Amino acid sequence: MPPEARSRAKDRLDDDDYPAFTMGRAAEMIGATPAFLRAIGEARLITPLRSEGGHRRYSRYQLRIAARARELVDSGTPVESACRIIILEDQLEEALQLNEQLRRHAGAEGPGARP
């Protein structure tokens, strides 16, 4: 393998969004079934990419989300509700990050500055 190809392969391994895992492997990694992954896909919590052959492929980021959904479902939350909770948690995290950025920006402008 040429050096540039090895470098690209390493970059993909470090990429949280690279769809590296098959459905079976992804399910195994989070301790779930392929049916569970299909269910959270149908609920639009995650959207796996498709290989050229049409097989679902999951990224590490998607597996973290799926693992969180599995935790909620295992504690008795219905799949649809678990998906909604995770979406709301994600939106809250984004809003908190935005608020922090705005606070830092307002502080950098000085005490008399207007937002």
N, C-alpha and C positions, 0 to 999 in steps of 0.2 A: 504494500500500500504506500503510495507516495506521501511525503511528509504533510503536504497541504490537506490531503484526505484524512490523515490521522488527526490533524488539528481540528478539522470540521467535525469529525466524529466525537472528539473530546468536548467540543463546544456543545454539541447536542446532549451529551450526558450531563452537563452542568445546567442545561436549560430546563427550568421547571415546567415550561409549556410544551416541550417536545413530546409528541405522542409515542412513547416508547413501549407501552405495555399492552399486550393483548387483553381481551376481555377475561379470559380464564386466569391469566396471571394477575391481573388487577383485582379480580374477585378474591383470589387466594391471598393476596397481600393485605387486603383489608378484612379478611375473615368473613366474606359475604358470598353470595351466589351470583352467577351471571344474571339471573332474573332480577336481583336487587339493583344491579347496575342498569339494567334496561328500564326498571321502574323509575329510578331517579333521572334517567335520560328522558323518559316520556313526560315526567313532571318538569322538564326543562331546567333542572338544577345544574346539570353538566351536559355538554354536547360533545361526545367523543368525535374525533376525526375518523375518517374512513381510509383504509389502505386502498391500494389500487384494486385489490380483489374484493373490496366492499366490507372488510372486517373492521370492527370497532377497535380503535387504539386510544389509550388513555395516557395523560401526562401525570407527572407527580403532583402538580397543583390539583388536578381533578381528583386524584386519589385522596388527597387530604380532605377535600370537600366531601367525597363519598364516605370517608372514614367518620367524619363528623355526623353525617346523616345516619350512618349505621349506629353510632352511639345513641342518638336520639331515638331511633326506632327500637333499639334494644331496651331502652328504658320505658317503652310503651307508647311513644309518640307515633301516630299514623304517618306513613311515608309522605303524603302530601303536606301535612303540617310541618314535618321535619324540614322539608325543602323550603317552605315559606320562612321558617325560623332562620335557617341558614342565610337565605337571601336578605332578610332583615338585619341579621348580624353583620353581614358584609356591607350593607348600606350604612349602618351605624358606624362601622370602622372607617369607611370613606369620609363620612361627615365629620368625625372626630379629627381625622388627619387634616381635612380642609380647614376646620376651625383653628387648629394649631398653626397651620401655615398663615392664616389670616392674622392671628395674634402676633406671630413673629414679624410679619410684614408691617403691621400697625405699630409695633414697638420700635421697629427700625426707623420709622418715619419721624419719631419723636412724640413728645407728650401733647403738643398742640395740633397734631396732624388729624385730618378727617379721613375716614375710610372711603 
